[in-house]
């Protein structure tokens, strides 16, 4: 009986974040993190601020309840996105907590653990989104810019400023291409590491 494990070539394993749909899905999740995080933060914080400010009237409590009622649908959207883009495999959950009667269902939004966990998760998407967006854009921009050095170096009258060296010709730019390829692979694995963080965060808060 042959017990040899069938494994792919090592180069393919090293390039996995760059040659698989999941790798690009993770990158898309990083890029969406900033606009979605801003939207969630704005909606939740503004809604709660307005609701608390009007809590002494009959309007404040319905506003706060509406904000809480929006959490589970937003969790569902985040869950679907994490499953598709990150392979999180988070099971489906009801869009509203259980409660008997209209007032029971409204009260359930205030006492439901999943709703408050989702509230915290949606707020966390803002700082995490800033991190993943900034890092993803930065590392890929540096890598792709270095790979494109043969084209960029002669276009800049001062050449590419690298501190101790300033390539300004096509041939000198080609000397940077191998470094750019290494940086591109590193960028893919940095993206993979951030995807693992986002996947675990989603498994905690989007369920």
ABEGO torsion letter per residue (X at the ends): XBABBBBBBAAAAAAAAAABAAAAAAAAAAAAAAAAAAAAAAAAAAAAAAAAAAAABAAAAAAAAAAAAAAAAAAAAAAAAAAAAAGAGBBBBBABBBBBEAAAAAAAAAABAAAAAAAAAAAAAAAAAAAAAAAAAAAAAAAAAAAAAAAAAAABAAEBBAGABBBABAAAAAAAAAAAAAAAAAAAAAAAAAAAAAAAAAAAAAX
